[in-house]
Amino acid sequence: MNSVRFHIILMIFSLFGLPVHISGSGHDIPEANDIIREVIKRAESYSSYVDEYEANVYVRGTSHVLKRNILSFYAPDIFFIDKKNDQNILEAIVNVRYKAPNTFFQEIKAISGTIKNIQDVQSRAMRFLNMNIYNPTSFNDEVLMPISSKTSGYYRFSYLSSKDTLGMKIYTIKIDPKINSQRLISGTISVVSGSWIISNIDIKGKWEFTDYRVCTDFKIFDDEFSLPGQTNLFFKMKLLGNEVEDHYVSKIEYTAINKYKDESNHSYDLTNYFNVRLDSLPVLKDSAFWNENRPIPLTASEEEIYRNNRKQIKLLEDTLSFKEKSWNLTKEIISSKEFDFAGADFHYSGLINPLKLAYTKLDGFVYWQQLKLYHAFESGQTLSFDPGIGFVFKRDEIFYKFPFSWLYQPRNMGQFSLSFENGNNSYSSKVIDEINNELKNSVFKFDDLNLEYYKHYYLSLRNSNELFNGFLLSLGINYDLYTPVRSGNNPESNPEILNGLVDEDYKSFTPVIGLIYTPKQYYRFAGNRKNYAGSVFPTFSVEYARGIPGVLGSISDHERIEADVLQRISLGLLYSFRYYVGGGVFTNTKTTYFADFVKFSKRNFPQSWNEQMGGVFYLLDSKWYNASNAYAQAHLMYESPFILSRFMKGISREILLERIYLGQLYLPALPCYTEIGYSVGNYVISAGIFVGFEKGRYNGLGFKLEFEIGR
């Protein structure tokens, strides 16, 4: 009876979220939330206890293909499916240098085995083997960890058990996410009573296409306390009828540990926080070396894999860079391919690659091909050639670009670029004036005319340099050619506008000067190359172009001025707000010109999910981008992993990020155009739905779908 009464009281306390202390066998068992609160109190100091360390990490991994079909032979390397063997093994010794708060530099010292895809170690294994459990985020800042006041609200905690070890009481706490999301984990953590140090974790979650589980024992004594000791890592991937299981085990030997020191000197140089990858790897097949340096003996099944795959070990030895030296068209016709070509890195998207297909309401399906030839010199200088070609099915048009760049002053971001491209079909300022007048009077609409009068081709030369940190100066020249599209014109549609406007080519020679400034810009150096790393302040830019007649047949005499400001404002660990405001105008127009703005233009090649926002309206007809001599636009975007996905239990775990959009546009002939939208994305695909309004009235609904794999 007393037992029943006790459990009823316990249920009532738990229902109202009141702390429950259970006494049994003379020991008090605290409630789980009380334990977590004690851990969180100390988490901030524990997370910064070690400022940096250096360690040698032994990693061994085995891969087992449980199910495969024909699709596995065409899968890109990012799926980590071996195309030949069902069982593989890999061993590596990695030198790791950690710098607080959450950055790791890794260098592979020795490697052997039959797994040929080194990305499996670099992209997956090391991501999960390196962690600071007390940080609010981990795994490259992509997962919210539960031991933080900023993140604990996303989790539920419950008491499981306790045990006595070496005179210490260790509690095991179960953690469950309140929302089913890739950003959150589940599992257990073990906490040492009194010091409230985490001694062990057993957590699981999902990353990209794979379910993972991480089991780590942490050091709890001396200078190594709070650092990982031994880790077991499990991956399981199920994709299109293929199933693969991977198991990694690692052991860490720390060679140097520096405790945190408060340094008041502030610098915008984040070079020490840069994670470097190597292209060339030392392959060692000497069994004596591995017998001496292998801290965890091989199992019988692992020895069997080695015996069965000796030929693959020799192949691994011969392929030091883990990149193909040649390209087999029949083998790689579907998936993307990366290999060495004349001492440079060469990447091709694949001739029939379904991942290069996108869809929007306006353009229908878009399919494009990409090449990239990239060569880096020891000085930090780089040469890059990145051509692309795409076909827009609904508009029955081919678009192409041939950009070349030379980074000749890597420390000052000095770069010369040259690009030849074709753009949207356009029409001259004479037609623009008529359109603006007629549209204001509501006499006709775009659909009443065939307005594709000129094909547009242009050559662009640019040279940019950083004058001081965050301030870039760009000087260049644009040369544009507009050729009339005589076939398909229909003079009977509106002869008073079309008459005499499509009989000659137009050429424009336009010098350009541009300024970009971001106050207090953070940066880092990769060797001698400087790369920007963000700022809490907005980025301001302005561009001025002047058409000069008489040069290379140019008849243009006009000015173009465009300016914008954009900023990303962090609202928390995974929340942000972005805004973009810009405008442009053609002025001093003494001759015929074409209203081709730079910061307000139709993008014919699909953009990555993470491309900089601004300048694009997803439902705006492409004709509008060239129909005005002035514009003003504003874009707002709110970003979070938990907007609507929390209500979509069936698919919430597949969603990595959600976004809400609001865009507003002003053109003289279209004074009020609004778009609102919602999109979701993950590592595989991004999809969005958008609604357009003209002068507050519903104007249309559209969808956008793009693959993100291989971006």
Protein Blocks (a to p, Z undefined) as FASTA:
>chain_A
ZZmmmmmmmmmmmmnopacdddeehiacddfklmmmmmmmmmmmmmmmpmbdcddddddd
ddddfbdcfklmmgcfklopafkbmbdcdddddddddddfbbccdddfbdcdjbfblmlm
mmmmmmmmpccfkbmbeehhlaccfbbfklmmmpccddfbdcdeehiacdddddddfbdc
fkbccddddddehjlpafbdcddddehjbccdddddddfehjlgoiafbdcddddddeeh
iacddddddddddfbdcdddddfbdcfbfklmpccddfbdcddfbfklmmmmmmbdcdfk
lmmmmmmmmmmmmmmmmmmnopafbdcfklmmmbccdddeehiacddebjblcklcccdf
klopadddddddddddfkopacdddddddddfklopacddddddddfblmnopacddddd
dddddddfklmmmmmmmmmnomacfklpcfblbccddddddddddfbghiacdddddddd
ddddfbhpafklommlmgoplmbccddddddddddddehiacddehjaccdebjfbdcdd
dddddddehiehiabdcddddddddddddfbjkbccdddddddddehilbccddddfklc
cdfbdcdfkbceehiafklcfklmmmccbdcddddddddfblmlmmmmmlmmmpmbdcdd
ddddddfklmbccddddddddfkbccddddddeehiafbdcdddddfehZZ
